[in-house]
Every structure is written in structure tokens, then in C-alpha cells.
Amino acid sequence: MNSKVSIFWFRRDLRLDDNVGFLEALKGNLPVLPIFIFDTEILDRLPRDDARVAFIHQRLQYLRSLLQKDFGSSLAMYHGKPETILKGLLGKYDIRAVYTNHDYEPYARERDRLIQKLLERKNIQLKTFKDQVIFERNEIVKDDGNPYVVYTPYMRKWKEKFDAGQHITPHDTLPHLQNLINQTDLPNLSLADIGFRESAIKVPDYNVSSDLIRQYEATRNYPAKENGTSRLGPHLRFGTVSIRKMLKKAIAEKNEVFWNELIWREFFMQILWHYPRTVTEAFKLKYDRIAWRNNEKEFEKWKKGETGYKLVDAGMRELNETGYMHNRVRMLVASFLCKHLLIDWRWGEAYFAEKLLDYEMSSNVGNWQWAAGSGVDAAPYFRIFNPMTQVTKFDLDEKYITRWAPEYNTRTYPDKMVEHKEARERCLKVYKVAVG
């Protein structure tokens, strides 16, 4: 057995800099073995060409090469169930502590509970840290201790508690990277080794230029605008950037709208933390009484972008081709599925989970429930997006539509699946019966 080590377990924090748990491990008095586990519990549910898996793999290879070239170390990659992998490492190394950063999703919480029990039996500490958010769990609650379920008061309390000196000071790992394990030939894996292949879809770079942030409020609602949004989502999701650095940028540019979008992310995270049942149940339980039509043929048309509504179709085609959809269009396609077609929001949420490069369970569930009217801070159910007026408001010259549904004004374009007025009336009747 090798000499004593600590482990740092990379998960949703795929960067060397400004990484709280990684820094804490490096500041300890033992060499640090960095690891990543391709978790089969997650991977087995994904398509073999999933672009997110390829992105994670590419990023890990980049981190490995940096550590090998500059610090005489590396990053060990494993494939399997985390509990099994860690049991194997316990037989190979004299592990004294395992460091990692918090994860808030229901599966991750249960996984970490099992890992903690495994380590406790060996008198090994699992040390976890807050890294992917500014405020977590119970840190922003009402005066009576209950969680906020409306965004605006949550946002106000968030900003009241925020202290730039305390909350966005970077955690500088560079002076401590010499404390990594002195071994460059740590286990490596190819995409094929974990049963995956390269994807035609790639995760784009993010853009947080001063120009983008300054103009964010003016450009963010128009899907045809080039560089109108930051594309930060996947990078925050997988931790290739630090939330502290991104927030610091928003504050430096004095852009409250961009800042508020980052707070929305944390709002939905704390909702999922307090109400994990909302992954499968309506937050407002009476909405689970809705008599969804759940027509599978109509669902397939929606998925393919063949509804006959040009902005809806453009959005779905963009999603299928790129793994991205503009946020304004996401609201429309979600509303259309739930209210025009009366298809359960859970069907749409699952499809987005499969396709979106920036899929984040908390935001995805939160926004789909918002669209269905069943979630926290949701619009009243009788507010139903009109797919035609959304075009005139947000894509008046139809540049976005022309790009993604170019045949919309030809005879080959599909007829509308349902007339807006009829669909609206049908939705109102069904919802009224269910929720009163």
C-alpha cells in the first residue's frame, strides 16, 4: 500500500482554479490524489453520443495535461459505481480523507450519504464544501425559517446577505498545487473505454464580454441576436468556470439583470433542496389532478419541430441540432406542449434533460413546472402564450425562424396541429376542472 494520501473527487467543478474543496484538500498535510468517476448510474441512461459526456471527457484530458506538464502530477479517471471505485482505492492507497464539493440533486445526496457511511466504517472523513453557488440550502430563508417559494423576495434577501468581500473572493489554488501526488501515470480512460463516442454537437465557449453584459437586458429576449446570451449554462453546470468569477464580472459591469439571472439559478437549486419531490410531483399538488391528453403522436411532432407553429418548430429544431435553445423560445415551446397539447410537463422535462447541453435538474424542473402553472412562482394557469404574437414580439423579421424552419412559408410546411383559440379554450376547461 502506498503512503498516506487525501483524495479530491472532481464532480461538478472541472477546473483547477477557484475551487473551494480542491483548495481545502491541497491545504492539508498529505499529498492529494485527484480523481474523477464516470458514474454508471448516470451514464447508463444516456445516449452513446451524448455531447455532455464528450465535453466532460475532453475537459478532464485538458486538466490531466495541465497537471502533467506543469506540476508533475495528473488526474485519475475511473468508470463504475462510486462506492465500488472508492472501495477499490481504499485497497490501493492509505486514504486519510476524501474531499469534494457539495451536490444538491436527490441522486447525488443519496450517493454521498452511502459514500460517507462507507468511509466512516474505515474512520475516514468525507469533507464536502460549498462551491457551485453563493448561497445554498438554508442560507436564504424567510425570517420564520421557511424557504422562499417566490423569486423576488428571495432575490432581495439574497442581495441583503451578499458581501462581495466574503462571497466572491477567489480561492487561489495555484500556490498549493505542488501538494498534489507526485505521479503522472494515473489511470486514464478514452471515450470508448466508457462506452461512448464523439458527438456531432459541441459545447460552445461562453461569452461574458463587457459588451454582452452591458447590453444583456436589451438583447437577451431576441433569439436571432448573435451573441445575445452568454452560453454560460453548461460551464456553470460542469464547473468549468467559477460562479464567483462570473458574479464578480456582473457586478463590475453593474448589470442587475445579468446578476439576477445568476440568482434565479440559486433560487431553483434551493427549491429542489427543500422540495426534492418536485422532480416527479407538481409543487402545487392539485395540478397533478390535470387530465393530460398525452397523445404520443402529437408529442413526436412537437419533438421534431413539426407543430405548424413556426417559432415553436424553430426552437425544437435548434435544440435537436445544437443541444441549445434560446431561453425566450424555451418558455414558448414548454407552454405549447403543456397547454396547447395538454401533454404532461414531465414528458417535456425528460426530453429537455436528454437534449440540453446546459441541463440542470433544478432549473429544468423549476421552469417546466412554471410553464405548466404547477410550480413555485408560476404564472396563473389562464396565461397561455400565443405562438403568433410571440413571433411579432421577439422575432419580427423572422430571422430566427428562417434559420431553423426555413420552409415555414412553403407548401411543404406542416399544418397547425391545433388552432390556438380552440387549444386555449380546451386548456382552460381541463385546468379549471382540475384546480378549480
Secondary structure, 3 states (H helix, E strand, C coil): CCCEEEEEEECCCCCCCCCHHHHHHHCCCCCEEEEEEEEHHHHCCCCCCCHHHHHHHHHHHHHHHHHHHHHCCCCEEEEECHHHHHHHHHHHCEEEEEEEECCCCHHHHHHHHHHHHHHHHCCCEEEEECCCCCCCCCCCECCCCCECCCHHHHHHHHHHHCCHHHHCCCCCCHHHHHHECCCCCCCCCCCHHHCCCCCCCCCCCCCCCHHHHHCHHHHCCCCCCCCCCCCCHHHHHCCCCCHHHHHHHHHHCCCHHHHHHHHHHHHHHHHHHHCHHHHCCCCCHHHHHCCCCCCHHHHHHHHHCCCCCHHHHHHHHHHHHHCCCCHHHHHHHHHHHHHHCCCCHHHHHHHHHHHCCCCCHHHHHHHHHHHHCCCCCCCCCCCCCCHHHHHHHHCCCCHHHHHHCCCCCCCCCCCCCCCHHHHHHHHHHHHHHHHC
